[in-house]
Amino acid sequence: MKIAMGNDHSAVDMKNAIKAYVEQKGYEVIDFGTNTTESCDYPVYGEKVGRAVAAGEADYGIAICGTGIGIGIAASKVKGTRVCTCSEPYSARLSRQHNNTNVLTFGARVIGEEMAKMIVDEWLDNEYQGGRHQRRVDQVMEIENH
């Protein structure tokens, strides 16, 4: 399974830690992030992650900036993405189970590395439940067509 990862300058260390963590869990990582702390623009990296997921080049995406919000907004502009920005594990789990999210974002300036790992675990280890949730996911995805 492949995970697209991207980050801006504020999240280089966090991206590298999470990249190593998910690789250790057996995932292949496509690294779209910057590897320098020189100031850069988070929308570039959010879009790259979103496009890789939407095109099927990656199964999931993880994008990290200072808060996780900006890079998440950028990734969510790509048709076919369902993005969640999480600062704790419970929301990450429910985003997978109920919303079938395919891109996870969080903030390197908001949470620490261990919390990020717990969030990633909940997100990757849970599956979409479908059923009663499918109607709502379909409604959300239909918004892209209007």
C-alpha positions, 0 to 999 in steps of 0.5 A: 500500500502506498502513502503520498506524503507532503509537507512545508518548511515547518514540518520537515522533521515531523514528516521525516519521523512519520515517514520512517514510522509508516515505512516501518509498518510496511507502507511504501511512501511517495515523498512529495514534501520539501526537505528543507526548512527554507520558507515555501508554500504549503498549497504546492505540497497539499495539491501534490498529495491530493493529486497523487491520491485522486489519480490512484498513484497512492492509496492514501495521503498524509500532509503536514504543515504548521497547523495542518489546516492550510495544507488540508484546505489545498489538498481538499481542492483536488476532486476526489479527495476527502481530507481530515485535519486531526489533532487527536486519534478519535477524530482520525478513527471516525473520519475513516470509519464514517467519512472514508477519508483518503488524506490525513493532515495535522500540524507539526506546531500543534501536536508532538511526534508521539501524538502524530503516530497515534493519529496515524495508527488510528487512521490507517488501522481503521476501515470505512464502514459503508452502510448508512454512511455511504449516502452521506459520503456520496452527498459530499462527493456530489458537491464537487459536481456543482 
